[in-house]
């Protein structure tokens, strides 16, 4: 059975030990704060620890030595990560710029091919829309190739852990914009095809109407031509039969 004084000493010692445990897991950002908390706790509990004092003091020293080594290792790793993150950060920024430019091109594509639903692409707009579509299609391919080159360089540089979340988010954005871009190009080509077919139908209808007008004109010309033929036949008829008629008879 433990004496009441011994229980109180253990309770005070364990209070300090909890502070020691926290400082052992310190980082460069909070080490000083946790170290100060250990000393404050020791000062508050020193009178109550009694015989536990020397043992706890040794534990404090070991805990702080461990914490300092841990913090030094973390600082070194941070420095290494910062150095190794320079080039990947530059490449990621370049990819963000490429991504922004491509998104602007997709806006131009949707406007040029009327993909946003505000209007329907007309036949006389089809050729200009086709040029924009093929230009954007080439831009998507170039964007994909440039990003792949950057990704290979980033992977070769061993991307630091600190950059992985941002890199993953950027990679997902690139894949999404590329997918959306390819879909927009396919939709644009379909809209251009429909507009071109509509224009051809309009031209065909116009030609049909023109042909109809010409047929009507021909119909009106035929009776006059027939009358002309009849008159001509009447003039030449005496010569065909071989009988010469008087001039009065030949004059209408």
C-alpha positions as CSV (number, residue, x, y, z in Angstrom):
1,X,0.0,0.0,0.0
2,X,1.4,3.4,-1.1
3,X,1.7,6.2,1.4
4,X,-0.4,9.3,0.7
5,X,2.9,11.4,0.3
6,X,4.2,8.9,-2.3
7,X,1.0,9.1,-4.3
8,X,1.1,12.9,-4.4
9,X,4.8,12.8,-5.5
10,X,4.0,10.4,-8.3
11,X,1.1,12.6,-9.4
12,X,3.3,15.7,-9.5
13,X,6.0,13.7,-11.4
14,X,3.6,12.4,-14.0
15,X,2.3,15.9,-14.6
16,X,5.8,16.9,-15.6
17,X,6.3,13.7,-17.6
18,X,3.3,14.6,-19.8
19,X,5.0,17.9,-20.6
20,X,8.2,16.0,-21.4
21,X,6.4,13.7,-23.7
22,X,5.0,16.7,-25.6
23,X,8.3,18.3,-26.1
24,X,9.8,15.0,-27.4
25,X,7.4,15.4,-30.4
26,X,8.2,19.1,-31.0
27,X,8.9,20.6,-34.4
28,X,11.0,23.6,-35.3
29,X,7.8,25.7,-35.1
30,X,6.8,24.9,-31.5
31,X,10.0,23.6,-29.8
32,X,10.7,26.8,-27.8
33,X,7.1,26.9,-26.6
34,X,7.0,23.3,-25.5
35,X,10.5,23.6,-23.9
36,X,9.2,26.6,-21.8
37,X,6.1,24.6,-20.9
38,X,8.3,21.8,-19.4
39,X,10.3,24.3,-17.3
40,X,7.1,26.0,-16.1
41,X,5.5,22.7,-15.2
42,X,8.7,21.6,-13.3
43,X,8.7,24.8,-11.4
44,X,5.1,24.4,-10.4
45,X,5.4,20.7,-9.4
46,X,8.9,20.7,-7.9
47,X,7.8,21.1,-4.3
48,X,5.2,18.3,-4.6
49,X,7.6,15.8,-6.3
50,X,9.7,15.2,-3.2
51,X,12.0,12.2,-3.8
52,X,10.9,12.0,-7.5
53,X,12.6,15.3,-8.3
54,X,16.1,14.0,-9.3
55,X,14.6,11.2,-11.4
56,X,12.3,13.6,-13.2
57,X,15.1,16.1,-13.7
58,X,17.1,13.4,-15.6
59,X,14.0,12.6,-17.7
60,X,13.7,16.3,-18.6
61,X,17.3,16.4,-19.7
62,X,17.0,13.2,-21.8
63,X,13.7,14.4,-23.3
64,X,15.1,17.8,-24.2
65,X,18.2,16.3,-25.8
66,X,15.9,14.0,-27.9
67,X,13.7,16.9,-28.8
68,X,16.7,19.1,-29.9
69,X,18.1,16.3,-32.1
70,X,14.6,15.8,-33.6
71,X,14.2,19.5,-34.3
72,X,17.7,19.6,-35.9
73,X,16.8,16.7,-38.2
74,X,13.6,18.3,-39.2
75,X,15.4,21.6,-39.9
76,X,17.9,19.8,-42.1
77,X,15.1,18.0,-44.0
78,X,13.3,21.3,-44.5
79,X,16.4,22.8,-45.9
80,X,16.9,19.9,-48.2
81,X,13.3,20.0,-49.3
82,X,13.5,23.8,-49.9
83,X,16.6,23.3,-52.1
84,X,15.1,20.3,-54.0
85,X,11.7,22.2,-54.4
86,X,13.2,25.1,-56.4
87,X,13.2,23.6,-59.9
88,X,9.9,21.6,-59.4
89,X,8.2,24.8,-58.2
90,X,9.4,26.6,-61.3
91,X,8.1,23.9,-63.5
92,X,4.8,23.8,-61.7
93,X,4.4,27.5,-62.1
94,X,5.1,27.2,-65.9
95,X,2.4,24.5,-66.1
96,X,0.0,26.8,-64.3
97,X,0.6,29.5,-66.9
98,X,0.2,26.9,-69.8
99,X,-3.1,25.8,-68.1
100,X,-4.4,29.4,-67.9
101,X,-3.5,30.1,-71.5
102,X,-5.3,26.9,-72.7
103,X,-8.4,27.7,-70.7
104,X,-8.5,31.1,-72.5
105,X,-8.2,29.3,-75.8
106,X,-11.1,27.1,-74.9
107,X,-13.3,30.1,-74.2
108,X,-12.4,31.5,-77.6
109,X,-13.3,28.1,-79.2
110,X,-16.7,28.0,-77.5
111,X,-17.5,31.5,-78.6
112,X,-16.4,31.0,-82.2
113,X,-18.4,27.8,-82.6
114,X,-21.5,28.9,-80.5
115,X,-21.1,26.0,-78.0
116,X,-22.4,27.9,-75.0
117,X,-26.0,27.8,-76.3
118,X,-26.6,31.5,-77.0
119,X,-26.9,31.0,-80.7
120,X,-26.4,28.4,-83.5
121,X,-23.4,28.4,-85.8
122,X,-24.3,29.6,-89.3
123,X,-23.0,28.4,-92.6
124,X,-21.2,31.7,-93.3
125,X,-19.4,31.3,-90.0
126,X,-18.2,27.8,-90.5
127,X,-14.9,28.5,-92.2
128,X,-13.7,30.9,-89.5
129,X,-14.9,28.5,-86.9
130,X,-13.0,25.6,-88.5
131,X,-9.8,27.6,-88.4
132,X,-10.2,28.4,-84.7
133,X,-11.1,24.8,-84.0
134,X,-8.0,23.3,-85.7
135,X,-5.8,26.0,-84.0
136,X,-7.1,25.0,-80.6
137,X,-6.8,21.3,-81.3
138,X,-3.1,21.9,-82.1
139,X,-2.7,24.0,-79.0
140,X,-4.1,21.1,-76.9
141,X,-1.6,18.7,-78.3
142,X,1.3,21.1,-77.7
143,X,0.0,21.8,-74.2
144,X,-0.1,18.0,-73.4
145,X,3.5,17.5,-74.8
146,X,4.8,20.4,-72.8
147,X,3.2,19.2,-69.6
148,X,4.5,15.7,-70.1
149,X,8.1,17.1,-70.5
150,X,7.7,19.1,-67.3
151,X,6.3,16.1,-65.4
152,X,9.2,13.9,-66.4
153,X,11.7,16.6,-65.1
154,X,9.7,16.9,-61.9
155,X,9.7,13.2,-61.3
156,X,13.5,13.0,-62.0
157,X,14.1,15.7,-59.4
158,X,12.3,13.7,-56.7
159,X,9.4,15.9,-55.8
160,X,9.6,17.0,-52.1
161,X,6.7,15.9,-49.8
162,X,5.8,19.5,-49.1
163,X,4.9,20.0,-52.8
164,X,3.0,16.7,-53.4
165,X,-0.5,18.1,-52.5
166,X,-0.1,21.1,-54.8
167,X,1.4,18.9,-57.5
168,X,-1.4,16.4,-57.3
169,X,-4.0,19.2,-57.5
170,X,-2.3,20.7,-60.5
171,X,-2.0,17.4,-62.3
172,X,-5.7,16.7,-61.8
173,X,-6.5,20.2,-63.2
174,X,-4.3,19.6,-66.2
175,X,-6.1,16.3,-67.0
176,X,-9.5,17.8,-66.5
177,X,-8.8,20.8,-68.8
178,X,-7.2,18.5,-71.5
179,X,-10.3,16.2,-71.3
180,X,-12.6,19.2,-71.5
181,X,-10.6,20.7,-74.4
182,X,-10.8,17.6,-76.5
183,X,-14.5,17.3,-75.9
184,X,-15.0,21.0,-76.9
185,X,-13.0,20.3,-80.1
186,X,-15.2,17.3,-80.9
187,X,-18.4,19.4,-80.3
188,X,-17.0,22.2,-82.4
189,X,-16.3,20.0,-85.3
190,X,-19.9,18.6,-85.1
191,X,-21.3,22.1,-85.0
192,X,-19.2,23.1,-88.1
193,X,-20.4,20.0,-89.9
194,X,-24.0,20.8,-89.2
195,X,-23.6,24.4,-90.3
196,X,-21.8,23.4,-93.5
197,X,-24.5,20.9,-94.3
198,X,-27.2,23.5,-93.6
199,X,-25.4,25.9,-95.9
200,X,-25.2,23.3,-98.7
201,X,-28.9,22.6,-98.3
202,X,-29.7,26.3,-98.6
203,X,-27.5,26.5,-101.8
204,X,-29.3,23.5,-103.2
205,X,-32.7,25.0,-102.5
206,X,-31.6,28.3,-104.1
207,X,-30.4,26.4,-107.2
208,X,-33.7,24.6,-107.4
209,X,-35.5,27.9,-107.3
210,X,-33.3,29.4,-109.9
211,X,-33.9,26.3,-112.2
212,X,-37.6,26.7,-111.6
213,X,-37.5,30.3,-112.7
214,X,-35.6,29.4,-115.8
215,X,-38.1,26.7,-116.6
216,X,-40.9,29.2,-116.2
217,X,-39.1,31.7,-118.5
218,X,-38.6,28.9,-121.0
219,X,-42.3,28.1,-120.9
220,X,-43.2,31.7,-121.7
221,X,-40.7,31.8,-124.6
222,X,-42.0,28.7,-126.3
223,X,-45.4,30.1,-127.5
224,X,-43.7,33.1,-129.0
225,X,-41.1,30.9,-130.7
226,X,-43.9,28.7,-132.0
227,X,-45.6,31.7,-133.5
228,X,-42.4,32.8,-135.0
229,X,-41.9,29.4,-136.7
230,X,-45.4,29.5,-138.1
231,X,-44.8,33.0,-139.6
232,X,-41.5,31.8,-141.0
233,X,-43.2,28.8,-142.6
234,X,-45.8,30.9,-144.2
235,X,-43.1,33.1,-145.7
236,X,-41.1,30.3,-147.2
237,X,-44.1,28.1,-148.1
238,X,-44.4,29.4,-151.8
239,X,-40.8,28.7,-152.5
240,X,-41.0,25.2,-151.1
241,X,-44.0,24.4,-153.3
242,X,-42.4,25.8,-156.4
243,X,-45.2,28.1,-157.4
244,X,-44.4,31.7,-157.7
245,X,-47.0,34.0,-156.2
246,X,-47.6,37.7,-156.7
247,X,-45.9,40.2,-154.5
248,X,-49.3,41.1,-153.0
249,X,-49.8,37.5,-151.9
250,X,-46.5,37.3,-150.2
251,X,-47.0,40.4,-148.2
252,X,-48.9,39.8,-145.0
